Amino acid sequence: MKTHLSLSSMEHLLKNSGAKRVSEDAKTELNKILIDRITELSQKAIKLSSHANRKTIKKQDIDLAII
């Protein structure tokens, strides 16, 4: 399953961080990096909830996955 965040959201994040202008390549690369990181965190959170015998991902699973 291929997931994506909107490129306009990537531009918004970069501009809110102080960028004056943002290239399409920069938006695409940030999107790729964030999707990879989100997928990694999600997989860790799923393992944590499964280990706790739960099907529901909770905030604490996400918090622990970030550590």
N, C-alpha and C positions, 0 to 999 in steps of 0.2 A: 504494500500500500504506500503510495507516494503522497506525502503530506506537504503542505506549504503554508507559509505565512505570506501575506500580501507584501509586494515590493513597496507599496506606499507606506506600510507600517514600518518597514526597514528604514525608509527615508525619514519618517517621522522620528524614530528612535535616534538616528544619527544627528538629525538637526537639533533635537532636544538636548543632545550631548554637546552641541556647540559647532557642528559642521555648517559651513556656509552653503556649500554645494555638495551634491552626492551623485556619483556616476552610477550608471546602471550596473556595471560590474561590481561596484562596492555593495549595492543593495542585494544583488544576487549572491555574492559571497557571504555576506552577513546572514542572509536567509539560510543558506546551506549549513553554516556553522551552528546557528541556533537550532535548526531542525535536528541536527546530529546530537547536540547537547540535550535537547528536550527528550529525544528518543532514548538516550542513555539514562537520563534521570527517571523516565517513565518505567523503563525495564527494571531498574533498581527498586523503585517504589512497588512495582508489582511483586517482585520477589519478597520484599519486606512484608507486604500484606498477606501473601501466601504463607510465609513462615509463621505469621500470627493466626493462621487458619481463617483468614477473612477473604472474601471476594471483592469487598469494597476498598478502594484506595482512599486513605484518609490523609488529612493534612500532615499528620505526624510521619507518614510514610514518605511524603515528599520532603519534609524537613530532614529526615534521616538520610534520604538518598542524596541530598545536596552535600552532606558532610563528607 
